[in-house]
Amino acid sequence: MFAELTLGCFSLKKLANPQERMVRGAVNFPAQSFYYTRFSLVEMLKNVPLIIFYCSSSNGRGPRCAGWYQDALEERGRTDSEAVILGGGIKRWAVKHSSLTESVLGFPDL
C-alpha cells in the first residue's frame, strides 16, 4: 500500500514541449479525460490515503482534477482517501527539487 501517490494533470498540447517538467515517479493523466475516469481512479486508488495533484503552476488543471477526485470520493462515501494540491505546481517543485523532476518526454536535462 502506498502512503501517498502523486498525480500530474497535464495538457495534451504541452506534451511536445521538452521544457515541461513532471515529478519523477508521478502517475500522469491528461486533464482532458480525467473527469470521465474519476470513478475508475477512485476504485483503483482505494488503498492510497493521500493523492497529491499538480499541474504546471497548480492554478488550473491540478486543482480542477483534485476537486473532481474529491467529489467522486464523497459521492462514493469514501473517507479513506483525500485529494490535496501541490502548491505552486511543478514549476515551484522543480526550483526546489530539480533532481526529482524529469522532462515530460523522458529525456535527460541538457
N, C-alpha and C positions, 0 to 999 in steps of 0.2 A: 504494500500500500504506500502510495506517495503521501507525504505530508503536505505538499503543495505542487501545483503544476502551473507553468506559465503559458498563457495562450496569447499569441500575437494575432492581431486582426489587421490584415493588410489589404491594400487596394491592388487589384489585379494589374492596373496600369503602371504601378510602381515596381512591379517585379523585374522589369527590364532595366532598371536603374541600379548599377552596381554600387552606387553611393548609399543606397538604402541599407539599413542595418537590421539585424534580428538578434534577440537574446539567444546565445548559444544554448542548445538543448530545448528551446521552447517548441511547443506544438503550434504551428501557424495555420490559420484558416483565412480564406478570403471573406472579407466582411460582407461582400455582396450576397453570399449564400448562407451566412451564419444564422439568420433569423429562421430559415426553413429547416435547419438541422438542430436547433437548440434543444428540442426534447430528446433527440437521439444522443446528443452530447451529455445531457443531464444523466441519462441512463448509463452511458459509457464511463462517465467520470464519477459514478456514485460513491466510490471509495476514496475520493480525493477531497479532503475537507476545505482546502483553500485553493481557489482558482484565481490567478493573477492575470488580468487583461492589460494589454498595452497596444498602442499603435505608434506612429511616429512621434507625436507630442502628447498623446492621451487627451486630446481635446475633441475628438470626434468618434472615429471607428471603435477604439478600445472601450471608452465609456458606454457607447451605444450597445455594443455586444455584451458588455458586462451587465448592463441593465436588462437586456433580453434574457440572458442566462439566469440572473437572479429572479426575474419574473417567472421563468419556467420552473425554477426550483420551488418557488412559492405556490405556483399552480399545481404542482405535483405533491405539495405538502412535505417537501424535503427540508429538513433543518440540519442535516449533517454536512452541508457544503455551503460555501459562501463565495461570492464573486467580489473581488477587490480590483482596484485600478492602480497601475504603476504610475505614480505621479511624475509628470514631465515626459513620460513615454520613453521610447528607445533613444531619442536624442539626448536626454539628460543621463540616461543609463550609460550610453556609450562614452560620454565625457568622464564619468566617474569609474566605469568598469570596462574600459575598452578591450581588455583581454578576454572578456566574457561575451563579446559580440562577434558576429560574422556577417559577411556580405549576404544579401538575400540570394545571390547567385551561387554562394558557396565558395567563391574564390578568396584566396588569402589577400590580406591588405597589401597594397603596393607601397 
